[in-house]
Amino acid sequence: MKPESTPLPEGRIPELRVVPMPADSNAHGDVFGGWIMAQVDIAGALPAMRRANGRVATIAVNSFLFKQPVFVGDVLSFYAEIVRVGRTSITVFVDVYAQRNRMIDEVVKVTEATLTYVATDEQRNPRVLPPA
């Protein structure tokens, strides 16, 4: 059963857009979950770095859900939103959409995840976040 097409989120700009290539997939053209996880981590780190005004490190993958497969040639859009700010940590929700065929605008939500980052200093020790 083919998933129903959904629009990309209106009024939001993706943190990252990328097209997986054959080297990112298995022999059947399905993109490796680990490759997707790495891209999600990059996309989530971008707003965390802006909020921390500097270096952050991933300390937890709180949840990760693969909703649909990703294929070579899909245009992936990664949307990231800060959902919690602590003293040194920032939790980010990332959702990922695939545009399956750029000729017929089929869009499918493929992944969603929540990750936590900690702000670090030059010695890579946790540091207190600056005021918002």
C-alpha positions as CSV (number, residue, x, y, z in Angstrom):
1,M,0.0,0.0,0.0
2,K,1.4,3.3,-1.1
3,P,1.5,6.0,1.6
4,E,-0.6,9.1,1.0
5,S,1.3,12.2,-0.2
6,T,1.5,15.0,2.3
7,P,2.6,18.6,1.8
8,L,5.9,19.9,3.1
9,P,5.4,22.0,6.3
10,E,4.3,25.5,5.4
11,G,6.1,28.5,6.7
12,R,9.1,26.4,7.8
13,I,12.6,26.3,6.2
14,P,14.4,23.0,6.3
15,E,17.7,23.0,8.2
16,L,19.1,20.6,5.7
17,R,18.2,19.2,2.2
18,V,20.1,16.3,0.7
19,V,19.8,13.6,-2.0
20,P,21.0,10.2,-1.1
21,M,23.3,8.6,-3.6
22,P,23.9,4.9,-4.5
23,A,26.8,4.7,-2.0
24,D,24.3,5.5,0.7
25,S,22.2,2.4,0.0
26,N,22.1,-1.3,-0.1
27,A,21.9,-3.5,-3.2
28,H,18.2,-2.9,-3.5
29,G,18.3,0.9,-3.5
30,D,17.1,1.4,0.1
31,V,19.1,4.0,1.9
32,F,20.9,2.8,5.0
33,G,19.2,3.8,8.3
34,G,22.5,4.8,9.8
35,W,23.1,7.2,6.9
36,I,19.7,8.8,7.7
37,M,20.5,8.9,11.4
38,A,23.7,10.8,10.7
39,Q,21.9,13.4,8.5
40,V,19.2,13.8,11.3
41,D,22.0,14.4,13.8
42,I,23.5,17.1,11.6
43,A,20.1,18.8,11.1
44,G,19.3,18.7,14.8
45,A,22.7,20.1,15.7
46,L,22.3,23.2,13.6
47,P,19.6,24.9,15.8
48,A,21.3,23.6,18.9
49,M,24.6,25.3,17.9
50,R,22.8,28.5,17.2
51,R,21.0,28.4,20.6
52,A,24.3,27.4,22.4
53,N,26.2,30.1,20.4
54,G,28.9,27.5,19.8
55,R,29.9,23.9,20.1
56,V,27.5,21.2,21.0
57,A,27.8,17.4,21.4
58,T,25.0,14.8,20.9
59,I,24.4,13.2,24.3
60,A,21.2,11.2,23.6
61,V,18.9,10.0,20.8
62,N,15.7,10.0,22.8
63,S,13.5,8.6,20.0
64,F,13.9,7.6,16.4
65,L,11.2,6.3,14.2
66,F,11.5,5.2,10.5
67,K,8.0,5.7,9.1
68,Q,8.7,4.9,5.4
69,P,11.8,3.8,3.4
70,V,14.1,6.3,1.7
71,F,15.3,5.6,-1.8
72,V,18.3,6.7,-3.8
73,G,17.3,10.0,-5.6
74,D,14.7,11.1,-3.0
75,V,15.1,14.8,-2.1
76,L,15.1,14.8,1.7
77,S,14.1,17.8,3.7
78,F,15.1,17.9,7.4
79,Y,13.1,20.2,9.6
80,A,14.4,20.8,13.2
81,E,12.8,22.6,16.1
82,I,14.1,23.1,19.6
83,V,11.5,21.6,22.0
84,R,13.3,22.0,25.4
85,V,16.2,24.0,26.8
86,G,17.9,23.1,30.1
87,R,20.9,24.6,31.9
88,T,23.5,23.0,29.5
89,S,21.3,20.9,27.2
90,I,19.0,21.5,24.2
91,T,16.5,18.9,23.0
92,V,15.6,19.1,19.3
93,F,12.8,17.4,17.3
94,V,13.6,16.6,13.7
95,D,11.2,15.4,11.1
96,V,12.2,14.3,7.6
97,Y,10.2,14.4,4.4
98,A,11.1,12.7,1.1
99,Q,10.0,14.2,-2.3
100,R,9.9,10.9,-4.2
101,N,9.7,12.2,-7.8
102,R,10.4,15.8,-8.5
103,M,8.1,15.6,-11.6
104,I,4.9,14.8,-9.7
105,D,5.5,16.3,-6.2
106,E,4.9,13.2,-4.2
107,V,5.9,14.0,-0.6
108,V,6.1,11.4,2.3
109,K,7.1,11.9,5.9
110,V,9.8,9.2,6.3
111,T,11.5,9.8,9.7
112,E,11.1,11.6,13.0
113,A,13.5,11.8,15.9
114,T,14.2,13.6,19.1
115,L,17.8,14.2,20.1
116,T,19.5,16.0,23.0
117,Y,22.7,18.0,22.7
118,V,24.9,19.5,25.4
119,A,26.8,22.8,25.0
120,T,30.5,22.3,25.4
121,D,33.5,24.5,26.0
122,E,36.9,24.3,24.2
123,Q,37.9,21.4,26.4
124,R,34.7,19.6,25.5
125,N,33.2,19.9,29.0
126,P,29.6,20.9,29.5
127,R,29.0,24.6,29.8
128,V,26.0,26.7,30.8
129,L,23.9,28.0,27.9
130,P,23.9,31.8,27.3
131,P,20.6,33.6,28.0
132,A,18.1,33.3,25.2
